[in-house]
Amino acid sequence: MTIVFEPGVKGPGDMKVIWNGIQVTFMDMAEIVNQLCKNEDIIYPKPKYRGGQMLIDFMQEVYDNGEITDDICQRYRLGKYKPKALTRIS
């Protein structure tokens, strides 16, 4: 898996996310997150578990924090954060 960040055209600091050579759109992310949440709902059904809401909560914490950290990953029982090699093209 290769993730590359390239300069976008919408304004200063705009970056495109290129995943395995394909630009990822909001719609792509929505489809992926929706399917992941449905899967979590099946594996960890409510009310006993949090299901897909746990993924949403994780994503919100990452957004609020500005990065993925070991602390956040451990809180969601994801182990230590092992960042993939990301490429930023400027």
N, C-alpha and C positions, 0 to 999 in steps of 0.2 A: 504494500500500500504506500502510495506516495501522495503527500499533501504539499502543495506549493501555494504560496501567497504571492500574487502579482499585483502591481498597481492597477487600480480601476480608473474609470473616467468620470465618476460622479462628483468628484471634488477632492480637495487636498486630504491625503490620508486614506482615501478609499482603497480598499484591497479586495481583489477577487480571490476566492478560494477555488483552487484547481485540485480535484481529487482524481488520481490516476488519469490525468490528461483531460478531464471533463470539468467545466465550470459548474460549481454547485449553486443552485438557486434557492430562494426561500421556499418555493414550492417543493423542491426536492427534499429539503430539510423537514418540511411539514409532513410529507409522506413518510419519511424515515421515522421521525419521532412518533407519529401517530401509530405506525405499525409496532414500534418498540413498546409503546404504552399498552397497546392491545395484548401483546405477548406477555408483558409483566402482569397484566390483569388476569391472564389465564394461569400463569405459573404461581403468582402470589395474590390470590383472590381476596377481595374485601368481604367482610369487614375484618377478618382476622389479620390480614396484611394490608399494605398500602398500595399494592399493584403499581400501575403506571404512574400514580401520583408521586411515588418515590423518585422516579426518573425526572419528573418535572421539578420536584424539590431540589434534587441534585443539580440540575441545570441552573436553577435560580440561584443556588449558593455559589456556583462557579461564576455566574454572571455578576453577582453582588461583590464577590471577592476579586474579580478581575483576572483570575487564573485558577488552574486546577492545582490543589495542594495535597500533600500526604494526609493532612488532617481531615480535609473534606472526604477524600477517598476512604479513609479508615472509618469515618462516621457512617458511610454507606456500605461498609464491608466490602470494599473493592480492592483492598490491599494497598501496596505502595504505588504511587504514581510513577510510571515509567514512560516519560515522553518519547514519542516517536520522533525520528529525525524530520523536522519541518524545514522547508526552504523558503526564505523570504527573498523575492527578487525585487530590487528597488531601482 
